């Protein structure tokens, strides 16, 4: 793997950082963990058995050589600040947890800093690396390509409303969480083509006053017709369907792949070589491997995220 002599830095000590730590250990990647609070750092160490430099990124930058490569797995409200600090310090490659920021102005500021310093920034959408998605890509090619797509990103509002989150995150929950589904769908079929799609929102939730129901349809930039639906006040789940001339492929849940062959009504479960997804947080092992080896084919670039962001905002009814 293409690592510098200075170990990779893993920034963060929450559940997502713990998941990254498990993968990095399994891949024999040397790394240092940077945390903020002593309590969270101690909790991380109890779970992982790894030491943590706590006190925040500034302290770590003052006492340790700056790494060439880092994974930023802090809370969404801290992504922007931590990323800007790492770029300014001279870090050359960053894997930044999704969505990078909740505001396009901050993403653009990150891009400006990255371009000025030559830093490469990737957004971590681990569902692109599910075993189910890898197999789906292969089968779609065998079938001659994608004809159309339907997807759903319903959230469980009865749970989200009770969960504790930093200020402003719930109000832009489609970006903070549902963008996992949107990113995966559009990574497969292409982003919506300007002037060739429509989005509608209705309803309101106390923690998400802008919208509660989402419906839309159109053509992607690759000419693929698509439609989507989500109702955060009604039962549902994430799901994605890809239609070809031979099969209707179903990802519901996204970790599993089923196919309804032409002439049949019965879904058939497709066996997957998914050991990595069962042993670790699904998609994370292969995502880290791609990032560390420079295999960027399926990684989400910062420039792509900047193109996708207005699409997500339009779907949700947000101001950018």
C-alpha positions as CSV (number, residue, x, y, z in Angstrom):
1,X,0.0,0.0,0.0
2,X,1.2,3.5,-0.8
3,X,1.7,4.9,2.7
4,X,4.3,7.4,3.9
5,X,6.8,6.7,6.7
6,X,4.5,8.7,9.0
7,X,1.5,6.6,9.9
8,X,-1.9,7.4,8.7
9,X,-4.0,9.5,11.0
10,X,-7.5,8.4,12.0
11,X,-9.4,11.5,13.2
12,X,-12.3,10.7,15.6
13,X,-13.2,8.3,18.3
14,X,-16.9,7.6,17.8
15,X,-18.5,4.4,16.4
16,X,-17.5,5.2,12.8
17,X,-13.9,5.7,13.8
18,X,-14.1,2.4,15.7
19,X,-15.3,0.7,12.5
20,X,-12.4,2.2,10.5
21,X,-9.9,1.2,13.2
22,X,-11.0,-2.5,12.9
23,X,-10.5,-2.4,9.2
24,X,-7.1,-0.7,9.3
25,X,-5.9,-3.2,11.9
26,X,-7.1,-6.1,9.7
27,X,-5.2,-4.6,6.7
28,X,-2.0,-4.2,8.7
29,X,-2.0,-0.4,8.2
30,X,0.0,1.6,10.7
31,X,-2.1,4.5,12.1
32,X,-2.5,7.0,14.9
33,X,-5.8,7.9,16.4
34,X,-6.6,11.5,17.2
35,X,-9.5,12.4,19.5
36,X,-10.8,15.4,21.3
37,X,-12.3,14.6,24.7
38,X,-10.5,12.4,27.2
39,X,-13.7,10.5,28.0
40,X,-14.5,9.6,24.4
41,X,-10.8,8.7,23.8
42,X,-10.8,6.4,26.8
43,X,-14.0,4.8,25.6
44,X,-12.5,4.2,22.1
45,X,-9.4,2.6,23.7
46,X,-11.6,0.3,25.8
47,X,-13.4,-0.9,22.7
48,X,-10.4,-1.2,20.3
49,X,-7.4,-1.6,22.6
50,X,-5.7,1.3,20.8
51,X,-4.1,4.4,22.3
52,X,-5.5,7.8,21.4
53,X,-3.8,11.2,21.3
54,X,-6.6,13.3,22.8
55,X,-7.0,17.0,23.2
56,X,-7.9,17.7,19.6
57,X,-6.3,18.0,16.2
58,X,-4.3,21.2,17.0
59,X,-2.4,19.5,19.8
60,X,-1.6,16.5,17.6
61,X,-0.4,18.7,14.8
62,X,2.0,20.4,17.3
63,X,3.5,17.2,18.7
64,X,3.5,14.8,15.7
65,X,4.8,14.9,12.1
66,X,2.0,15.7,9.7
67,X,0.9,12.6,7.8
68,X,0.5,12.5,4.1
69,X,-2.8,10.6,4.4
70,X,-5.7,10.7,6.9
71,X,-9.2,9.5,7.4
72,X,-11.6,12.0,8.9
73,X,-14.3,10.2,10.9
74,X,-15.5,13.0,13.2
75,X,-19.1,14.2,13.7
76,X,-20.7,16.0,10.7
77,X,-20.5,19.3,12.5
78,X,-16.7,19.0,12.8
79,X,-15.9,17.7,9.3
80,X,-15.3,21.1,7.7
81,X,-13.0,22.5,10.4
82,X,-10.9,19.3,10.7
83,X,-10.5,19.0,7.0
84,X,-9.4,22.6,6.5
85,X,-6.9,22.1,9.3
86,X,-5.4,19.0,7.8
87,X,-5.2,20.6,4.4
88,X,-3.5,23.7,5.8
89,X,-1.0,21.5,7.7
90,X,0.0,19.8,4.5
91,X,-1.8,16.5,4.4
92,X,-1.9,15.2,0.8
93,X,-4.7,12.7,0.8
94,X,-8.0,12.7,2.8
95,X,-10.9,10.3,3.1
96,X,-13.6,12.5,4.5
97,X,-16.8,11.0,6.0
98,X,-20.0,11.7,4.1
99,X,-21.4,14.1,3.2
100,X,-18.3,16.3,3.7
101,X,-20.4,19.2,5.0
102,X,-24.0,20.1,5.2
103,X,-23.4,23.3,3.2
104,X,-22.1,23.7,-0.4
105,X,-20.3,26.9,0.6
106,X,-18.1,24.8,3.0
107,X,-17.5,22.1,0.4
108,X,-16.4,24.8,-2.1
109,X,-14.0,26.3,0.5
110,X,-12.5,22.8,1.1
111,X,-12.1,22.5,-2.7
112,X,-10.4,25.8,-3.0
113,X,-7.9,24.9,-0.2
114,X,-7.4,21.5,-1.7
115,X,-6.7,22.8,-5.1
116,X,-4.3,25.4,-3.8
117,X,-2.3,22.8,-1.8
118,X,-2.6,19.9,-4.1
119,X,-4.5,17.8,-1.6
120,X,-6.8,15.0,-2.9
121,X,-10.1,14.7,-1.0
122,X,-12.5,11.8,-1.3
123,X,-15.9,11.5,0.3
124,X,-16.6,8.2,2.1
125,X,-19.8,6.6,0.8
126,X,-19.1,3.1,1.8
127,X,-22.3,1.6,0.2
128,X,-20.6,2.0,-3.2
129,X,-18.3,-0.8,-2.0
130,X,-20.9,-3.3,-0.8
131,X,-20.4,-6.8,-2.2
132,X,-24.0,-6.6,-3.5
133,X,-23.1,-3.5,-5.5
134,X,-20.0,-5.0,-6.9
135,X,-21.9,-8.0,-8.1
136,X,-24.7,-5.8,-9.4
137,X,-22.2,-3.9,-11.6
138,X,-20.9,-7.1,-13.1
139,X,-24.4,-8.5,-13.8
140,X,-25.6,-5.2,-15.3
141,X,-22.7,-5.4,-17.8
142,X,-23.6,-9.0,-18.7
143,X,-27.2,-7.9,-19.3
144,X,-26.2,-5.1,-21.7
145,X,-26.6,-2.1,-19.3
146,X,-29.2,-0.3,-17.2
147,X,-32.6,0.5,-18.7
148,X,-34.2,2.3,-15.8
149,X,-34.1,2.6,-12.0
150,X,-36.4,3.1,-9.0
151,X,-35.2,3.9,-5.5
152,X,-36.5,4.8,-2.0
153,X,-34.9,6.6,0.9
154,X,-37.5,6.5,3.6
155,X,-36.2,7.3,7.1
156,X,-37.5,6.1,10.4
157,X,-38.6,9.5,11.8
158,X,-39.9,8.0,15.0
159,X,-36.4,7.1,16.0
160,X,-34.5,10.1,14.5
161,X,-36.8,12.5,16.4
162,X,-35.7,11.0,19.7
163,X,-32.0,10.7,18.8
164,X,-29.5,13.3,20.1
165,X,-27.7,15.2,17.3
166,X,-25.6,18.3,17.0
167,X,-27.5,21.5,16.1
168,X,-28.6,21.7,12.5
169,X,-28.0,18.0,11.5
170,X,-31.5,16.8,11.7
171,X,-32.8,19.8,9.8
172,X,-30.6,18.6,6.8
173,X,-31.0,14.9,7.4
174,X,-31.3,14.0,3.7
175,X,-27.8,15.2,3.3
176,X,-26.6,13.8,6.6
177,X,-27.9,10.3,6.0
178,X,-30.3,9.7,3.1
179,X,-27.6,10.8,0.7
180,X,-26.1,7.3,1.1
181,X,-29.0,6.0,-1.1
182,X,-28.9,8.9,-3.5
183,X,-25.2,8.7,-4.0
184,X,-25.4,5.0,-4.7
185,X,-28.3,5.3,-7.2
186,X,-26.7,8.2,-9.1
187,X,-23.2,6.6,-9.1
188,X,-24.8,3.7,-11.0
189,X,-27.1,5.6,-13.4
190,X,-25.6,9.1,-13.6
191,X,-26.6,12.3,-12.0
192,X,-30.0,13.8,-13.1
193,X,-29.7,15.7,-16.4
194,X,-30.2,19.4,-16.1
195,X,-33.7,20.4,-17.4
196,X,-34.8,16.7,-17.6
197,X,-36.0,15.9,-14.1
198,X,-38.5,17.1,-11.5
199,X,-38.7,17.0,-7.7
200,X,-41.6,17.5,-5.4
201,X,-41.8,17.7,-1.6
202,X,-44.7,17.8,0.8
203,X,-45.3,17.7,4.5
204,X,-43.3,18.7,7.5
205,X,-41.8,17.1,10.6
206,X,-40.9,19.0,13.8
207,X,-37.2,18.1,13.4
208,X,-37.3,18.4,9.6
209,X,-39.7,21.3,8.9
210,X,-38.8,21.7,5.2
211,X,-40.3,18.4,4.0
212,X,-41.5,15.0,4.9
213,X,-42.4,13.3,1.6
214,X,-40.2,13.3,-1.5
215,X,-41.1,12.3,-5.0
216,X,-39.3,12.8,-8.3
217,X,-38.5,11.5,-11.7
218,X,-36.5,12.2,-14.8
219,X,-33.6,11.2,-17.0
220,X,-30.0,10.8,-15.8
221,X,-27.0,12.2,-17.7
222,X,-26.6,8.7,-19.1
223,X,-30.1,8.8,-20.5
224,X,-31.5,6.4,-17.8
225,X,-35.1,7.1,-16.7
226,X,-35.4,7.1,-12.9
227,X,-38.0,7.7,-10.2
228,X,-37.8,7.9,-6.5
229,X,-40.1,8.0,-3.5
230,X,-39.7,8.5,0.3
231,X,-42.2,9.2,3.0
232,X,-40.6,9.9,6.4
233,X,-44.0,9.9,8.1
234,X,-44.9,6.4,6.9
235,X,-43.3,2.9,7.2
236,X,-40.6,2.1,4.6
237,X,-36.9,1.4,4.1
238,X,-34.0,2.2,1.9
239,X,-34.1,0.3,-1.4
240,X,-32.8,0.5,-5.0
241,X,-34.0,-1.4,-8.1
242,X,-32.0,-1.6,-11.3
243,X,-33.8,-2.8,-14.5
244,X,-32.1,-4.4,-17.4
245,X,-33.5,-6.4,-20.4
246,X,-33.0,-9.6,-18.6
247,X,-33.6,-8.9,-14.9
248,X,-35.0,-6.6,-12.3
249,X,-32.2,-6.4,-9.7
250,X,-33.3,-5.5,-6.2
251,X,-31.1,-4.1,-3.4
252,X,-33.4,-4.2,-0.4
253,X,-31.7,-4.1,2.1
254,X,-28.8,-2.6,0.2
255,X,-26.5,-5.3,1.5
256,X,-28.4,-8.0,-0.2
257,X,-29.0,-8.6,-4.0
258,X,-32.0,-10.3,-5.5
259,X,-33.0,-10.7,-9.2
260,X,-36.4,-11.2,-10.8
261,X,-35.6,-12.8,-14.2
262,X,-37.6,-11.9,-17.3
263,X,-40.8,-14.0,-17.4
264,X,-40.9,-14.5,-13.6
265,X,-42.5,-12.8,-10.6
266,X,-40.3,-14.4,-8.0
267,X,-37.1,-12.8,-6.7
268,X,-34.1,-15.0,-6.6
269,X,-31.4,-14.4,-4.0
270,X,-27.9,-14.0,-5.5
271,X,-25.1,-15.5,-3.4
272,X,-22.4,-13.0,-2.6
273,X,-18.7,-13.4,-1.6
274,X,-19.4,-11.0,1.3
275,X,-17.0,-12.1,4.0
276,X,-15.6,-8.5,4.3
277,X,-19.1,-7.1,4.7
278,X,-20.0,-9.6,7.4
279,X,-16.7,-9.3,9.4
280,X,-16.6,-5.5,9.3
281,X,-19.0,-2.6,8.7
282,X,-20.4,-3.3,5.2
283,X,-18.4,-1.7,2.4
284,X,-15.8,-0.3,4.7
285,X,-13.0,-2.8,4.1
286,X,-13.1,-2.4,0.3
287,X,-13.5,1.3,0.5
288,X,-10.4,1.7,2.7
289,X,-8.5,-0.7,0.5
290,X,-9.4,1.4,-2.6
291,X,-8.4,4.6,-0.8
292,X,-5.1,3.3,0.5
293,X,-4.0,1.7,-2.8
294,X,-5.1,4.6,-5.0
295,X,-7.8,2.7,-6.8
296,X,-10.2,5.6,-7.2
297,X,-12.6,4.2,-9.8
298,X,-15.5,4.0,-7.4
299,X,-14.5,6.5,-4.8
300,X,-16.6,9.7,-4.6
301,X,-14.4,12.7,-5.4
302,X,-14.9,16.1,-3.9
303,X,-15.6,17.5,-7.4
304,X,-18.4,15.0,-7.9
305,X,-19.9,15.8,-4.5
306,X,-20.0,19.4,-5.5
307,X,-22.0,18.5,-8.6
308,X,-24.3,16.2,-6.6
309,X,-25.0,18.6,-3.8
310,X,-27.4,20.9,-5.6
311,X,-29.3,17.8,-6.7
312,X,-29.7,16.6,-3.1
313,X,-30.7,20.0,-2.0
314,X,-33.4,20.2,-4.7
315,X,-34.7,16.8,-3.8
316,X,-35.0,17.8,-0.1
317,X,-36.2,21.4,-0.7
318,X,-33.2,22.9,1.0
319,X,-31.4,26.1,0.2
320,X,-27.9,25.1,-0.8
